[in-house]
Amino acid sequence: MEKIILSIMSLLSIVVMGSARADIFRCTTAQGKVVTSDRPIPECISRGMKVYTDAGRFKKNIAPPLSTEEKQKIADEQERKQREQLAEEERKREERYLLAHYQSEADVQAARKRAVDVLLDKKRLANEQLENFNQLFLDLQKELSQSKRTTQEFESIQRRANDLSSNVTNTRKAMAFYDQEIIRMNREYDDTLKRFRETVGRSRR
């Protein structure tokens, strides 16, 4: 008798546990009909469903599948967040670099001066070279004016004049390049100084 009672109690326990785990699915079809089932409803897969416990308490929503546009929107948002995260990481790396290389604004200005001075020195040498070329041109003109020249001598002078002309053109291009680099370098250090000030300001907060 005792074994029978225990068996019945076990069966009841199984039934109770099974019923506790039972879910009720409910949705409204495209035709406006409310459908309830103890399993997911095929007609509502594309519309979404609500899930309740067998006691009628709301449990969760099953959302409908995302449309192509919704999937693209989520992907775009994830990409945007990733770009922002990468930008933030880059900003932090740059801040670490600035603080490691410069202790003050004076350090930034000193670095600017060193960089610009190198370019100014190159421009000075190019200018000296240009003056030398101009003197060589004057010397060639004197050679031509001194006396009559043979065809061979004239052709030699012409070749030298052509070489000088090419060298002058290249030197002037180099000087223009150094001028542009000086402007670029100053802008770069202006930006570095600005970012250094912002970095120091954030570190003091």
ZASENU-880966 format. One record per residue (C-alpha): residue number from 0; chain; x negated, y, z. Coordinates in steps of 0.1 Angstrom, whole numbers, m for minus. Example, Ala and Ser with C-alpha at 12.3 -4.5 7.8 and 13.67 -1.06 7.14 Angstrom:
<drentis>
DRENTI  i  ch  px  py  pz
DRENTI  0  A  m123  m45  78
DRENTI  1  A  m137  m11  71
</drentis>
This chain:
<drentis>
DRENTI  i  ch  px  py  pz
DRENTI  0  A  0  0  0
DRENTI  1  A  m28  24  10
DRENTI  2  A  m45  17  m24
DRENTI  3  A  m13  25  m43
DRENTI  4  A  m9  58  m24
DRENTI  5  A  m46  67  m32
DRENTI  6  A  m41  59  m69
DRENTI  7  A  m10  81  m71
DRENTI  8  A  m28  109  m54
DRENTI  9  A  m57  106  m78
DRENTI  10  A  m33  107  m108
DRENTI  11  A  m15  138  m94
DRENTI  12  A  m49  154  m88
DRENTI  13  A  m59  148  m124
DRENTI  14  A  m25  162  m137
DRENTI  15  A  m29  193  m115
DRENTI  16  A  m65  199  m126
DRENTI  17  A  m55  194  m162
DRENTI  18  A  m26  218  m160
DRENTI  19  A  m48  244  m143
DRENTI  20  A  m71  243  m173
DRENTI  21  A  m43  246  m199
DRENTI  22  A  m42  278  m219
DRENTI  23  A  m12  294  m236
DRENTI  24  A  m19  311  m269
DRENTI  25  A  5  338  m281
DRENTI  26  A  6  361  m311
DRENTI  27  A  29  379  m335
DRENTI  28  A  28  367  m371
DRENTI  29  A  28  389  m402
DRENTI  30  A  65  384  m403
DRENTI  31  A  70  397  m368
DRENTI  32  A  77  364  m352
DRENTI  33  A  62  358  m317
DRENTI  34  A  46  323  m316
DRENTI  35  A  34  305  m285
DRENTI  36  A  12  274  m285
DRENTI  37  A  m11  254  m262
DRENTI  38  A  m38  257  m289
DRENTI  39  A  m51  284  m313
DRENTI  40  A  m24  294  m338
DRENTI  41  A  m35  290  m374
DRENTI  42  A  m10  317  m386
DRENTI  43  A  m27  342  m363
DRENTI  44  A  m64  336  m369
DRENTI  45  A  m66  367  m390
DRENTI  46  A  m44  388  m366
DRENTI  47  A  m59  379  m332
DRENTI  48  A  m42  362  m302
DRENTI  49  A  m37  367  m265
DRENTI  50  A  m45  339  m241
DRENTI  51  A  m26  333  m209
DRENTI  52  A  m29  308  m181
DRENTI  53  A  m1  283  m177
DRENTI  54  A  11  305  m148
DRENTI  55  A  16  334  m173
DRENTI  56  A  m13  355  m162
DRENTI  57  A  m32  373  m190
DRENTI  58  A  m66  357  m195
DRENTI  59  A  m83  373  m226
DRENTI  60  A  m79  385  m261
DRENTI  61  A  m91  366  m292
DRENTI  62  A  m100  394  m317
DRENTI  63  A  m94  388  m354
DRENTI  64  A  m124  384  m377
DRENTI  65  A  m142  416  m386
DRENTI  66  A  m136  431  m420
DRENTI  67  A  m165  437  m444
DRENTI  68  A  m164  474  m435
DRENTI  69  A  m164  467  m398
DRENTI  70  A  m193  444  m401
DRENTI  71  A  m212  470  m421
DRENTI  72  A  m204  497  m395
DRENTI  73  A  m217  475  m367
DRENTI  74  A  m248  468  m388
DRENTI  75  A  m253  505  m394
DRENTI  76  A  m249  513  m358
DRENTI  77  A  m274  486  m348
DRENTI  78  A  m299  500  m373
DRENTI  79  A  m294  535  m360
DRENTI  80  A  m301  524  m325
DRENTI  81  A  m332  505  m336
DRENTI  82  A  m345  536  m354
DRENTI  83  A  m339  557  m323
DRENTI  84  A  m356  531  m301
DRENTI  85  A  m387  530  m324
DRENTI  86  A  m388  568  m325
DRENTI  87  A  m387  569  m287
DRENTI  88  A  m415  543  m285
DRENTI  89  A  m435  563  m309
DRENTI  90  A  m429  595  m289
DRENTI  91  A  m441  578  m257
DRENTI  92  A  m472  565  m275
DRENTI  93  A  m480  600  m288
DRENTI  94  A  m475  614  m253
DRENTI  95  A  m500  589  m239
DRENTI  96  A  m524  598  m266
DRENTI  97  A  m521  636  m260
DRENTI  98  A  m525  633  m222
DRENTI  99  A  m555  609  m227
DRENTI  100  A  m573  633  m251
DRENTI  101  A  m564  668  m238
DRENTI  102  A  m564  680  m202
DRENTI  103  A  m553  715  m210
DRENTI  104  A  m543  738  m238
DRENTI  105  A  m578  751  m240
DRENTI  106  A  m589  715  m249
DRENTI  107  A  m565  716  m279
DRENTI  108  A  m578  750  m290
DRENTI  109  A  m614  738  m287
DRENTI  110  A  m606  707  m308
DRENTI  111  A  m590  731  m334
DRENTI  112  A  m621  752  m335
DRENTI  113  A  m644  723  m341
DRENTI  114  A  m622  709  m369
DRENTI  115  A  m618  743  m386
DRENTI  116  A  m655  752  m382
DRENTI  117  A  m665  721  m402
DRENTI  118  A  m643  732  m431
DRENTI  119  A  m656  768  m428
DRENTI  120  A  m692  755  m430
DRENTI  121  A  m684  735  m461
DRENTI  122  A  m667  765  m477
DRENTI  123  A  m698  787  m468
DRENTI  124  A  m721  762  m485
DRENTI  125  A  m699  760  m516
DRENTI  126  A  m699  798  m518
DRENTI  127  A  m737  799  m516
DRENTI  128  A  m738  773  m544
DRENTI  129  A  m714  795  m565
DRENTI  130  A  m738  825  m560
DRENTI  131  A  m767  803  m572
DRENTI  132  A  m748  793  m603
DRENTI  133  A  m740  830  m610
DRENTI  134  A  m777  838  m608
DRENTI  135  A  m785  809  m632
DRENTI  136  A  m760  824  m656
DRENTI  137  A  m778  857  m655
DRENTI  138  A  m811  840  m661
DRENTI  139  A  m797  823  m692
DRENTI  140  A  m785  856  m705
DRENTI  141  A  m820  870  m701
DRENTI  142  A  m834  841  m720
DRENTI  143  A  m811  847  m749
DRENTI  144  A  m819  884  m750
DRENTI  145  A  m857  882  m748
DRENTI  146  A  m864  871  m784
DRENTI  147  A  m852  850  m812
DRENTI  148  A  m845  814  m804
DRENTI  149  A  m847  783  m826
DRENTI  150  A  m816  763  m831
DRENTI  151  A  m829  736  m808
DRENTI  152  A  m836  761  m780
DRENTI  153  A  m802  777  m785
DRENTI  154  A  m785  744  m783
DRENTI  155  A  m804  736  m750
DRENTI  156  A  m793  769  m735
DRENTI  157  A  m758  762  m746
DRENTI  158  A  m758  728  m729
DRENTI  159  A  m771  744  m697
DRENTI  160  A  m745  771  m699
DRENTI  161  A  m718  744  m704
DRENTI  162  A  m731  724  m674
DRENTI  163  A  m731  756  m653
DRENTI  164  A  m696  765  m663
DRENTI  165  A  m684  730  m653
DRENTI  166  A  m702  733  m619
DRENTI  167  A  m687  767  m613
DRENTI  168  A  m652  753  m620
DRENTI  169  A  m657  724  m596
DRENTI  170  A  m671  746  m569
DRENTI  171  A  m642  770  m571
DRENTI  172  A  m618  740  m569
DRENTI  173  A  m637  728  m538
DRENTI  174  A  m634  762  m521
DRENTI  175  A  m597  764  m528
DRENTI  176  A  m593  729  m513
DRENTI  177  A  m612  740  m482
DRENTI  178  A  m589  770  m479
DRENTI  179  A  m558  747  m481
DRENTI  180  A  m573  723  m456
DRENTI  181  A  m580  751  m431
DRENTI  182  A  m543  761  m434
DRENTI  183  A  m532  725  m429
DRENTI  184  A  m556  720  m400
DRENTI  185  A  m543  751  m382
DRENTI  186  A  m507  739  m387
DRENTI  187  A  m515  705  m374
DRENTI  188  A  m531  719  m343
DRENTI  189  A  m502  743  m338
DRENTI  190  A  m479  713  m338
DRENTI  191  A  m503  694  m315
DRENTI  192  A  m503  723  m291
DRENTI  193  A  m465  725  m291
DRENTI  194  A  m461  688  m285
DRENTI  195  A  m488  689  m257
DRENTI  196  A  m468  717  m240
DRENTI  197  A  m436  697  m243
DRENTI  198  A  m454  666  m229
DRENTI  199  A  m468  684  m200
DRENTI  200  A  m434  700  m193
DRENTI  201  A  m417  666  m192
DRENTI  202  A  m444  650  m170
DRENTI  203  A  m439  678  m144
DRENTI  204  A  m401  672  m141
</drentis>
